[in-house]
Amino acid sequence: MTDTTTRPPGTDQPAGGSRRRRAALYLLVGVVLAGLLAGILASAGGGRRHGVTPLVVSSPGLPGVSTATANLLSLSVFGNGGSRPAPDFHLTDQNGQPVSLSEFRGKAVVLSFNDDQCVDVCTLLAQDIVRADQYLGPVGRSRVVFLSVNVNPFYPQVRYVRQWSDEHDLGGLPNWFFATGPVSALQAVWKAYGVYVGADPKTRTVTHGAVVEFVDSSGRLRAGADFGQNAVDVDPYAHGLAQTAVDFLPASERTPVAGPQATASGGSGAQLSEQAPGFRLPLLGSGSATFDLASDRGHPVVVNFWASSCVDCRSELSAFAQVARQVPGVRFVGVDVADPSASAALSLARAAGVTYPIAEDTSGRVAAEYQVADLPTTLFLDPSGTVVVRHPGTLTAENLIYALGQFFPSAVPGGGS
């Protein structure tokens, strides 16, 4: 799994609209005109880490983790002698305090490698960690630590890991630590854990392995997992993170973990040229009202997956609101994915002038069924409900008007010209 960050050369402040990520595993993008919506199918290198040949299990061998949950996490348990002491490191956390892996001895650690400028794939991981922390409960929370290491060499300063933590509702969690430090120290950690990080100083583009490691209470590496498209199914993925960590505690210290186990998915994933899965979801901020995708059958539909914690999502909301008003022949619907703050999402939508319905996918179930790997992601459905475009990343009003005019010319004034 990889994550990519793009910034203009020489900038020091986040440039939200210029950021673009590409998650690797399973990413499908539609064919769109003149390179507007590029097709991507990227695959991360590196495989499993540490020079260990892990035992990849169909049954995880952990007391609380089901096979379906293990598969959702792409969980690999280090068996057959694969477990070994986790390499220690000494960095600085988001509060400017020294932090090391060894200081958490006696607790289970969920260790991730995260980009402090990421606004989509790592955002999904943040949502999962917030939910996993809730599922642990007060006692479990005191025994499990979520520790992340910065993989962005262009933004190693403490203020950036603090800002990212606060923007994604992690700053207030007492068991969350986002570690950073001098680039040389970060590079040593990446190397110790076999995490691929590619950095282009000219474009400030970072590509890195999107991996999660589980360290038991004795400080040994016990399992690895991946995050990306799978992480968008927030409830079961978050349960899996929490349950796996708890299962690596001594038996006497394990506590119940809330949240649902994963189930085998039978959805099509909204592949190109296939029927989009139907869904009925609550309308954001409306109480008991719901939105049913079937109500738009017979019309072209634009489905936009987003969240208020995604900076790029915020930047494109006004463009979608503008185009929805300009092209009444096309139906628009927003899907707010596992948002940590429904009130923030509603306020953003109102401020952007959004008048089309926004459905609330609180668990990420629909986004997972649609195989959404990045936020924002936009799909075009034709009047029969067939997917004709998949586009990860932001779209401007001009992009939307042009693409809609080519795919649905009769519905767009001047379409196809």
Long-range contacts (C-beta under 8 A, 24 or more apart in sequence): 1-25, 1-44, 1-121, 1-209, 1-210, 1-211, 1-226, 1-227, 1-228, 2-42, 2-44, 2-196, 2-207, 2-208, 2-209, 2-210, 3-115, 3-118, 3-121, 3-122, 3-206, 3-207, 3-208, 3-210, 4-205, 4-206, 4-207, 5-115, 5-117, 5-118, 5-152, 5-204, 5-205, 5-206, 6-203, 6-204, 6-205, 7-117, 7-154, 7-203, 7-204, 7-205, 8-204, 9-201, 9-202, 9-203, 9-204, 11-204, 14-117, 14-311, 16-119, 16-311, 16-312, 16-314, 16-315, 17-312, 17-315, 17-394, 19-117, 19-118, 19-119, 19-311, 19-312, 20-312, 20-393, 20-394, 21-118, 21-119, 21-120, 21-121, 21-374, 21-392, 21-393, 22-374, 22-392, 23-120, 23-121, 23-210, 23-228, 23-229, 23-373, 23-374, 23-392, 24-210, 24-228, 25-226, 25-228, 25-229, 25-230, 25-373, 26-228, 26-229, 26-371, 26-373, 27-229, 27-373, 27-374, 27-392, 28-269, 28-271, 28-272, 28-371, 28-390, 29-390, 29-391, 29-392, 30-272, 30-379, 30-380, 30-387, 30-388, 30-389, 30-390, 30-391, 31-272, 31-389, 32-389, 32-391, 32-403, 32-406, 33-402, 33-403, 33-406, 36-399, 36-402, 36-403, 37-389, 37-390, 37-391, 37-403, 40-392, 44-196, 44-209, 44-210, 45-196, 46-194, 46-195, 46-196, 46-209, 48-76, 48-224, 49-193, 49-194, 49-195, 49-209, 49-211, 49-213, 49-224, 50-84, 50-193, 50-194, 50-221, 51-194, 52-78, 52-82, 52-84, 52-221, 53-80, 53-82, 54-78, 54-79, 54-82, 54-223, 54-224, 55-79, 55-80, 55-82, 60-244, 62-243, 62-244, 62-247, 62-248, 63-247, 63-254, 64-243, 64-246, 64-247, 64-254, 64-257, 65-240, 65-243, 65-244, 65-247, 66-261, 66-262, 68-236, 68-261, 68-262, 68-263, 68-264, 69-236, 69-239, 69-240, 69-243, 69-261, 69-262, 70-240, 71-262, 72-230, 72-233, 72-236, 72-237, 72-240, 72-262, 73-212, 73-225, 73-226, 73-230, 73-237, 73-240, 73-241, 73-244, 74-225, 74-226, 74-230, 75-223, 75-224, 75-225, 75-240, 75-244, 76-223, 76-224, 76-225, 77-222, 77-223, 78-221, 78-222, 78-223, 78-224, 83-220, 83-221, 83-222, 84-220, 84-221, 85-219, 85-220, 85-221, 86-111, 86-213, 86-215, 86-219, 86-220, 86-221, 87-189, 87-192, 87-193, 89-149, 89-179, 89-185, 89-188, 89-189, 89-192, 90-181, 90-185, 91-149, 91-179, 91-180, 91-181, 91-185, 91-186, 91-189, 92-158, 92-179, 92-180, 92-181, 93-158, 93-161, 93-177, 93-178, 93-179, 94-158, 94-161, 94-162, 94-164, 94-165, 94-171, 94-177, 94-178, 94-180, 95-162, 96-158, 96-162, 99-147, 99-177, 99-179, 101-147, 101-215, 101-219, 102-219, 104-145, 104-147, 104-215, 105-217, 105-218, 105-219, 106-217, 107-143, 107-144, 107-145, 107-217, 107-249, 108-143, 108-144, 108-145, 108-214, 108-215, 108-216, 108-217, 108-245, 108-246, 108-248, 108-249, 109-144, 109-145, 109-146, 109-147, 109-214, 109-215, 109-245, 110-144, 110-145, 110-146, 110-147, 110-212, 110-213, 110-214, 110-241, 110-244, 110-245, 111-147, 111-148, 111-149, 111-193, 111-212, 111-213, 111-214, 111-215, 112-146, 112-147, 112-148, 112-149, 112-211, 112-212, 112-213, 112-227, 113-148, 113-149, 113-151, 113-190, 113-193, 113-195, 113-197, 113-208, 113-209, 113-210, 113-211, 114-148, 114-149, 114-150, 114-151, 114-164, 114-178, 115-150, 115-151, 115-152, 115-206, 115-208, 116-150, 116-152, 116-155, 116-160, 116-161, 116-163, 116-164, 116-178, 116-180, 117-152, 117-154, 117-155, 117-160, 117-164, 117-206, 118-164, 119-310, 119-311, 119-312, 119-313, 119-375, 120-310, 120-312, 120-374, 120-375, 120-376, 120-392, 121-210, 121-227, 121-228, 121-231, 121-373, 121-374, 122-210, 123-168, 123-307, 123-309, 123-310, 123-375, 124-227, 124-228, 124-231, 124-232, 124-234, 124-338, 124-375, 125-210, 125-212, 125-227, 125-231, 126-168, 126-169, 126-170, 126-309, 127-168, 127-234, 127-238, 127-307, 127-309, 127-337, 127-338, 127-339, 127-340, 127-364, 128-227, 128-231, 128-234, 128-237, 128-238, 128-241, 129-170, 129-173, 129-176, 129-238, 129-241, 130-168, 130-169, 130-170, 130-173, 130-238, 130-340, 131-234, 131-235, 131-238, 131-259, 131-338, 132-238, 132-239, 132-241, 132-242, 132-259, 133-173, 133-175, 133-176, 133-242, 134-238, 134-258, 135-238, 135-239, 135-242, 135-257, 135-258, 135-259, 136-242, 136-245, 136-246, 136-255, 136-257, 137-255, 137-256, 137-257, 137-258, 139-255, 140-242, 140-246, 140-255, 140-256, 140-257, 141-174, 141-175, 142-175, 143-217, 143-246, 143-249, 143-253, 143-255, 144-175, 144-242, 144-245, 144-246, 144-249, 145-175, 145-177, 146-170, 146-173, 146-175, 146-176, 146-177, 147-177, 147-179, 148-176, 148-177, 148-178, 148-179, 149-179, 149-180, 149-186, 149-189, 149-190, 150-178, 150-179, 150-180, 150-181, 150-186, 151-186, 151-190, 151-195, 151-197, 151-206, 151-208, 152-206, 153-183, 153-186, 153-187, 153-197, 153-199, 153-206, 154-199, 154-201, 154-204, 154-206, 156-180, 156-181, 156-182, 156-183, 156-186, 167-309, 167-311, 168-309, 168-340, 169-309, 169-340, 169-341, 212-241, 214-244, 214-245, 214-248, 215-248, 216-248, 216-249, 217-248, 217-249, 217-250, 217-253, 222-248, 223-248, 228-373, 229-368, 229-371, 229-372, 229-373, 230-368, 232-337, 232-338, 232-364, 232-367, 232-368, 232-372, 232-373, 233-262, 233-363, 233-364, 233-365, 233-367, 233-368, 234-337, 234-338, 234-363, 234-364, 235-259, 235-260, 235-363, 235-364, 235-365, 236-260, 236-261, 236-262, 236-263, 237-262, 237-364, 265-368, 265-369, 267-369, 267-370, 269-369, 269-370, 269-371, 270-369, 270-370, 270-371, 270-379, 270-387, 270-390, 271-371, 271-387, 272-387, 272-388, 272-389, 272-390, 273-386, 273-387, 273-388, 274-386, 274-387, 275-384, 275-385, 275-386, 275-387, 276-303, 276-370, 276-379, 276-381, 276-385, 276-386, 276-387, 277-366, 277-369, 277-370, 278-385, 279-359, 279-366, 279-369, 281-335, 281-359, 281-360, 281-361, 281-366, 282-359, 282-360, 282-362, 283-357, 283-358, 283-359, 283-360, 284-334, 284-336, 284-342, 284-345, 284-346, 284-349, 284-358, 284-359, 284-360, 285-342, 285-343, 285-346, 290-359, 291-333, 291-357, 291-359, 293-333, 293-385, 296-331, 296-333, 296-381, 297-383, 297-384, 297-385, 298-383, 299-329, 299-330, 299-331, 299-383, 299-411, 300-329, 300-330, 300-331, 300-380, 300-381, 300-382, 300-383, 300-404, 300-407, 300-408, 300-411, 301-330, 301-331, 301-332, 301-333, 301-380, 301-381, 301-385, 302-330, 302-331, 302-332, 302-333, 302-378, 302-379, 302-380, 302-381, 302-400, 302-404, 303-333, 303-335, 303-370, 303-378, 303-379, 303-381, 304-332, 304-333, 304-334, 304-335, 304-376, 304-377, 304-378, 305-334, 305-335, 305-337, 305-361, 305-367, 305-370, 305-372, 305-375, 305-376, 305-377, 305-378, 306-334, 306-335, 306-336, 306-337, 306-375, 306-376, 307-336, 307-337, 307-338, 307-339, 307-340, 307-345, 307-375, 308-336, 308-339, 308-340, 308-341, 308-344, 308-345, 308-348, 309-339, 309-340, 309-341, 310-375, 310-376, 312-375, 312-376, 312-393, 312-394, 313-375, 313-376, 313-394, 314-348, 314-352, 315-394, 316-376, 316-394, 316-395, 316-396, 317-348, 317-349, 317-352, 317-354, 318-352, 318-353, 319-395, 319-396, 319-397, 319-400, 320-352, 320-354, 320-356, 320-395, 320-400, 321-352, 321-353, 321-354, 321-355, 321-356, 322-353, 322-397, 323-397, 323-400, 323-401, 323-404, 324-354, 324-355, 324-356, 325-353, 325-355, 326-401, 326-413, 327-401, 327-404, 327-411, 327-412, 327-413, 329-408, 329-410, 329-411, 329-412, 330-404, 330-408, 330-411, 330-412, 331-356, 332-356, 333-357, 333-358, 333-359, 334-358, 334-359, 335-359, 335-361, 335-366, 335-367, 336-360, 336-361, 337-361, 337-364, 337-367, 337-372, 337-375, 338-362, 338-363, 338-364, 338-367, 380-404, 380-407, 380-408, 382-407, 382-408
